[in-house]
């Protein structure tokens, strides 16, 4: 049988076996539900403060849990220093205004507390100058800046009228606005795609960790159930190992791609367009996407091969966690190294852009994709990093298949590091 | 085709698990690899099939080293292993494909064997729901479904109930008729004796006996006499140099001296002359079990010296 066929048979079986598991679908359903939930929640995040200052209509339509509304309880004790405030505020388009007399302040406060509303506003006069007192509830999501702006606009309109301007002229002045255009020069300090880069780094960590663990547990289970002996009379151990790694890697890419696609679709359906601006998501060139996939593939292979060896050193699945401890620590250290070096470069004493973690083969799979998304990394840096990563992966693959081949028929106590090293030196293997 | 094993040796640290094992299997049939637990049988098989590397020696099939490419072999390990959480037919197809069958071929072969072993109703059953005996049959199908030239069965009868053991017996005979080379590893001497034409006996990794079973037994000659009949006739046996050994429900057993067939014949003539007709009079060669005990005893004795 051709070697590639055997690898394909193992990969296909492992892939289908993993896909058929209930746990796989339960996990996916939960993650999809979370993604859709987050996408639904995004409009609320996107509705940030700037929207509320600018768009009075939108603000007027929002009511949150009865604690926030556009109702204003207005008491004017100033004798009309601010004119017909009720009409103005309602025309301003932000508020519903109910007028109470000066003796009803406590009633207004009670109404605010019991029925909710934006605020109680009392206008008084001091030497002919209006004083606007705004009373809000402690737990209400009210930005008093909106109310201040509305009253300022009213005041300015009255001032302009007092100086002889017509209503139209006053309105024109108040509504006039300059047009701004922006150009950013120089290298971005906090570049675009920062969020997506961070998310990708975390996703890569989870993919490597989760699928690496899955391969290790698959190997350990085959040993503990003694299927391994049946398998290795049919296929070379290295083919079994490669088939498993390919299957779980493919599953990882398919699952991640699916989840990212669902996330994208959910965002485009539920999130306002401004979300993409807020999240600073910019188009990613295909070359960068390909490079990111290459880093994922190499990084995944690097860590998964190490994990699979851990699986091969135990005879019982309950020993797996302790056997995997060194591999888990390596994965965690690599992830955090890449994460902190790129997201908090000053904290770990490296500069922005390419840094030491770009070149270390274990941190590069986390670090470089982030850099590719958030900045322009020189081709020479990518080339050196890729060569180092690929060479290490090949070396680890060679070592892993040797150890795996030698240890899959080892039963009894968990293999110690010294025994593993002896196996590596054994010329008969 | 000839299966040739030459000086296979495996050492684990200071311990030699298999010490220069050599044998030849030049015709189809059942070959016995026997020995106590820990004698090195499984290690020898693993070396033969390249599952573990040998420190010394070779195993060849038709002159070429045994590999998955040069020989279609099937191996049923002593420790049965199947995917417990997977449906039976599904995993059999997988094992068949791994051994080079196309999916349709593997499916057909698996179904045929399942029918042959009365397992058809379990095709879509999760393996862990099967009894141990049925799980063992699944393992046997996985060993045979790619029509191997060489079949290696490691302790094939362990754990089987009498009905399933009979089914396996018939299958082994069928495979023999098909011209398969079968190696049966066992520590159950009676089982091996029933099937094997030739054998290798291992003890602590060393070969203590090997060759054609009939020739081995012929070499020992007749070593015991089983007699039933008149008590007076039995009482005469010791006068002819026959040593009383035991009484079984059906007969009395005497040990013959070396080259004692003549004494037994003289004894028979004497009792017949006195009109004492035995109902049973059988001169027996030693059983494999007895030979094994004798050989191991000798080996242990040498080791003690």
Interface residues (C-beta under 8 A of the other chain):
Chain A: X1 X6 X9 X10 X13 X17 X222 X225 X226 X227 X228 X229 X230 X231 X232 X233 X234 X235 X236 X409 X428 X429
Chain B: X46 X49 X51 X52 X53 X54 X55 X68 X69 X73 X74 X75 X77 X79 X80 X81 X82 X83 X84 X86 X94 X95 X97 X98 X99 X100 X139 X142
